[in-house]
């Protein structure tokens, strides 16, 4: 009976030491990763911004989604907006809020017809509208 107790106690001790050492190694890895910052050149950021940009004609401005195919062009005040269906076309013609967005970096209002449009990192084909390529680059530097 004493042998079983010693065996059980020894096993628990070994398991405890094992898990403790694993946690320390993970903590050390996380600490070293967070202290390493990668420097990226402006040219690399500019190239990344060009790759991230989506064609405005393939975006439904009402749903704020990249659709992958050309959308219906809507002319309004000498600018072209895009919608995916007749309902969106009507909204673009009559509802100002479908033609503007907020730049996620500066917080300024952006006319979607003039915006620098990229896919959102949140997925679901959502898009983000920026004032310019530079405000997008500033956004991804964060």
C-alpha positions as CSV (number, residue, x, y, z in Angstrom):
1,X,0.0,0.0,0.0
2,X,2.8,2.4,0.9
3,X,4.5,1.6,-2.5
4,X,1.3,2.7,-4.3
5,X,1.2,6.0,-2.3
6,X,4.9,6.7,-3.1
7,X,4.3,5.8,-6.8
8,X,1.3,8.1,-6.9
9,X,3.1,11.0,-5.2
10,X,6.1,10.6,-7.4
11,X,4.0,10.5,-10.5
12,X,2.1,13.7,-9.5
13,X,5.4,15.4,-8.7
14,X,6.9,14.5,-12.1
15,X,3.7,15.7,-13.9
16,X,3.8,18.9,-12.0
17,X,7.4,19.6,-12.9
18,X,6.7,18.8,-16.5
19,X,3.7,21.2,-16.8
20,X,5.6,23.9,-14.9
21,X,8.6,23.7,-17.3
22,X,6.3,23.8,-20.3
23,X,4.7,27.0,-19.1
24,X,8.1,28.6,-18.5
25,X,9.2,27.7,-22.0
26,X,6.0,29.2,-23.5
27,X,6.4,32.3,-21.5
28,X,10.0,32.7,-22.6
29,X,9.0,32.2,-26.3
30,X,6.2,34.8,-25.9
31,X,8.5,37.3,-24.3
32,X,11.1,37.0,-27.0
33,X,8.5,37.3,-29.8
34,X,6.9,40.4,-28.4
35,X,10.3,42.1,-28.0
36,X,11.3,41.5,-31.7
37,X,9.9,44.2,-34.0
38,X,10.3,43.9,-37.7
39,X,11.3,47.0,-39.6
40,X,9.5,47.3,-42.9
41,X,10.6,49.8,-45.6
42,X,8.2,52.4,-47.1
43,X,8.6,50.8,-50.5
44,X,7.5,47.4,-49.1
45,X,4.5,49.1,-47.4
46,X,3.6,50.9,-50.6
47,X,3.8,47.6,-52.6
48,X,1.6,45.9,-49.9
49,X,-0.9,48.7,-50.2
50,X,-1.1,48.3,-54.0
51,X,-1.7,44.6,-53.6
52,X,-4.4,45.1,-51.0
53,X,-6.3,47.7,-53.1
54,X,-9.5,46.4,-54.7
55,X,-11.2,47.7,-57.9
56,X,-14.0,50.0,-56.9
57,X,-16.2,48.7,-59.7
58,X,-16.2,45.3,-57.9
59,X,-17.5,46.7,-54.6
60,X,-21.1,47.1,-53.6
61,X,-21.0,50.5,-51.8
62,X,-24.3,49.8,-50.0
63,X,-23.3,46.5,-48.5
64,X,-19.6,47.4,-48.3
65,X,-18.6,44.1,-49.8
66,X,-16.1,43.0,-52.4
67,X,-18.3,41.1,-54.9
68,X,-15.6,39.9,-57.3
69,X,-17.5,41.0,-60.4
70,X,-18.4,44.3,-61.9
71,X,-21.3,46.0,-60.2
72,X,-23.9,48.4,-61.5
73,X,-22.4,51.9,-62.0
74,X,-24.5,54.7,-60.5
75,X,-23.7,58.3,-61.6
76,X,-24.3,60.9,-58.9
77,X,-23.0,64.5,-58.9
78,X,-20.4,63.6,-61.6
79,X,-19.0,60.7,-59.6
80,X,-19.5,56.9,-60.0
81,X,-20.7,54.7,-57.2
82,X,-21.5,51.0,-57.5
83,X,-24.3,48.8,-56.3
84,X,-25.1,45.1,-56.6
85,X,-28.8,45.3,-57.4
86,X,-31.6,47.8,-58.3
87,X,-32.3,48.3,-54.6
88,X,-28.7,49.4,-54.0
89,X,-28.9,51.7,-57.1
90,X,-31.9,53.4,-55.6
91,X,-30.2,53.8,-52.2
92,X,-27.1,55.2,-53.8
93,X,-29.1,57.8,-55.6
94,X,-31.2,58.8,-52.6
95,X,-29.3,58.1,-49.4
96,X,-26.1,60.1,-48.7
97,X,-24.9,57.6,-46.0
98,X,-24.5,54.9,-48.7
99,X,-22.0,57.2,-50.6
100,X,-19.7,58.1,-47.6
101,X,-17.7,56.1,-45.1
102,X,-15.4,56.9,-42.2
103,X,-11.6,56.4,-42.7
104,X,-10.7,53.8,-40.1
105,X,-7.3,55.5,-39.5
106,X,-8.1,59.2,-39.5
107,X,-11.8,59.1,-38.6
108,X,-12.5,61.5,-41.4
109,X,-15.5,61.2,-43.7
110,X,-14.6,59.8,-47.1
111,X,-16.5,59.9,-50.4
112,X,-16.6,56.2,-51.5
113,X,-16.2,57.2,-55.1
114,X,-12.9,58.8,-54.3
115,X,-11.7,56.4,-51.6
116,X,-8.8,54.0,-51.5
117,X,-10.6,50.7,-51.0
118,X,-9.1,47.5,-49.5
119,X,-10.4,44.3,-48.1
120,X,-11.0,44.3,-44.4
121,X,-8.8,42.0,-42.2
122,X,-12.1,40.9,-40.5
123,X,-12.9,38.8,-43.6
124,X,-16.3,38.1,-45.1
125,X,-15.4,40.2,-48.2
126,X,-15.9,43.4,-46.2
127,X,-14.1,46.4,-47.4
128,X,-12.6,49.5,-45.7
129,X,-12.5,53.0,-47.3
130,X,-9.5,55.2,-46.8
131,X,-8.8,58.9,-47.7
132,X,-5.7,57.9,-49.6
133,X,-3.1,55.2,-50.1
134,X,-1.0,57.0,-47.4
135,X,-3.7,56.8,-44.7
136,X,-4.0,53.1,-45.5
137,X,-0.2,52.7,-45.1
138,X,-0.3,54.6,-41.8
139,X,-3.1,52.2,-40.7
140,X,-1.2,49.0,-41.4
141,X,1.9,50.4,-39.7
142,X,0.1,50.3,-36.3
